[in-house]
Amino acid sequence: MSSLDSFLSDERCPQNVSMVKATVALSPSRLPGLDLALNPYTGCGHGCVYCYAPYIMRRDVEGWSRNISAKMNLPLLLDRELIRKKGMIGLGTVTDPYQPVEEGLLLTRRCLEMLVKHHARVSVLTKSSLVARDADLLSRLSDSEVGITITTIDDDLAAMLEPCASPPSKRLDAMRSLHDEGVNVYAFIGPIVPAFADSDLDLLLRSVRDAGASMVMIDRLNLRPGMKARMLARAKADPSLEQILELHIEDEGYYRSMIARVKDICSGLGLECRDAF
Ligand code: SF4
């Protein structure tokens, strides 16, 4: 059984994968610091309960996590477009470029090969430890960076929030291994979810610093219709977590104080901290 077959038979994260053809590889990006956006996939199998990508892409939430499209001709399109399109390329601006199916498809890896060939500048964002597989290519991209999203240091809590993504412990391993290979790595702490204990936050930030993060980017929860109910439903098994969510999920003061706390801890650890977006 290939790794793709074994992934598709994973009952915990059922997904349909379609191979599609794109017409354009690189589109203009309005995100700060990025000129162009590159997304080898649409849909996202990580199943994060706080994901707002389907709202932006006008897709239904269930369909977003179950139906993944892989744009298999992107490497060929990139080879042509990179001759004239220049600037910082965001790899994974609307969905994670290291989908679980990427392990078998190698689509993002083949895009990276083109980016290396054309000496492109790239900013990757992922919450998959699979990114460490591509350290050989990523380390050859100068003036580039890899952001690894970590919302909590607690693997069990992450399994509730992000059931089909790599556990945080594996993401930290990936960050360390990329750093050791000379890749510029940063930690994306976001979204802030009302489930952190202060001690977790301290440990989380120490851990990303020790794993080699050059910087921390922080983002708050972006609540969309139906999201609160989904989060509370997932937290049902843990009454204290459910209570914390219910209490703070719409509390602006809570987010302000958590962001201030992150900045304070970062300053104590000598870590640069920036607001995302
Ligand atoms: S990894 Fe990103 S795009 Fe994928 S489900 Fe999670 S938040 Fe959404």
Boltz pocket constraint, residues with backbone or C-beta under 6 A from the ligand:
constraints:
  - pocket:
      binder: B
      contacts: [[A, 44], [A, 45], [A, 46], [A, 47], [A, 48], [A, 50], [A, 51], [A, 52], [A, 53], [A, 94], [A, 95], [A, 96], [A, 127]]
      max_distance: 6.0
